[in-house]
């Protein structure tokens, strides 16, 4: 069906971009694009994470502000389940040789597990993955591994070129 002429070209391109990311297979990419539908509706990564229900809930009343907030779960249940069971778990695992599937997310997860519970750290990985997916779909460019320190140096050189 995806290869037919009736299928929208932008959706096909988005599926191919997501399929190229490590930890995301073809079926997962097609399911995510089916859940997202029209990507142009999302103006920011924050709105994109809220669509999947990964944003923090608000717990307040009067002057009380709760500090034990959970994810809102107000978004798509199927998309959240796929992100949790398939994408995030596949991104933080290692191969048989001990090599990380996504080394950036693996180190991020390990660092979060030091101070947080494992599921809380996994939700942080999902949140970061949603930002990656948003950037890939927004820019129509394939995902590339960049360590945080390399990303910051890339960002400063990009800003110097604009000036």
Rosetta blueprint (number, residue, H / E / L):
1 X L
2 X L
3 X L
4 X L
5 X L
6 X L
7 X L
8 X L
9 X H
10 X H
11 X H
12 X H
13 X H
14 X H
15 X H
16 X H
17 X H
18 X H
19 X H
20 X L
21 X L
22 X L
23 X L
24 X L
25 X L
26 X H
27 X H
28 X H
29 X H
30 X H
31 X H
32 X H
33 X H
34 X H
35 X H
36 X H
37 X L
38 X L
39 X H
40 X H
41 X H
42 X L
43 X L
44 X L
45 X H
46 X H
47 X H
48 X H
49 X H
50 X H
51 X H
52 X H
53 X L
54 X L
55 X L
56 X E
57 X L
58 X L
59 X L
60 X E
61 X E
62 X L
63 X L
64 X E
65 X E
66 X L
67 X L
68 X L
69 X L
70 X L
71 X E
72 X L
73 X L
74 X L
75 X L
76 X L
77 X H
78 X H
79 X H
80 X H
81 X H
82 X H
83 X H
84 X H
85 X H
86 X H
87 X H
88 X H
89 X H
90 X H
91 X H
92 X H
93 X L
94 X E
95 X L
96 X L
97 X L
98 X L
99 X L
100 X E
101 X L
102 X L
103 X H
104 X H
105 X H
106 X H
107 X H
108 X H
109 X H
110 X H
111 X H
112 X H
113 X H
114 X H
115 X H
116 X L
117 X L
118 X H
119 X H
120 X H
121 X H
122 X H
123 X H
124 X H
125 X H
126 X H
127 X H
128 X H
129 X H
130 X H
131 X H
132 X H
133 X H
134 X H
135 X H
136 X H
137 X H
138 X H
139 X H
140 X L
141 X L
142 X L
143 X L
144 X L
145 X L
146 X L
147 X L
148 X H
149 X H
150 X H
151 X H
152 X H
153 X H
154 X H
155 X H
156 X H
157 X H
158 X H
159 X H
160 X H
161 X H
162 X H
163 X L
